[in-house]
Amino acid sequence: MPDAPPRKRLRPGAWFWLSMVVLSVALAGALAAVCTEQVERAEARRLMLRVQDMVFGHCLDQMGNLTISRCRERFAGEH
């Protein structure tokens, strides 16, 4: 039985590596965009909660015998 000719080893070409670099950069950019959006949403939620705390604190301080639920009702009625 004759020996089979040696197979030529295929190596990835320049286009393959270029496409892998482009894909990696695109994925990194998408990840950065998603993370930035999440951080902005978290900051907005935190600011909203701080404002609510300030409003309820002001309501409780200024209105005397009101409870938190009554302050919420007043705040919901005004906004």
Residue pairs with C-beta under 8 A, 6 or more apart in sequence:
55 71
55 75
56 68
56 71
56 72
56 75
59 66
59 71
59 74
59 75
60 66
60 68
60 71
63 70
63 71
63 74
66 74
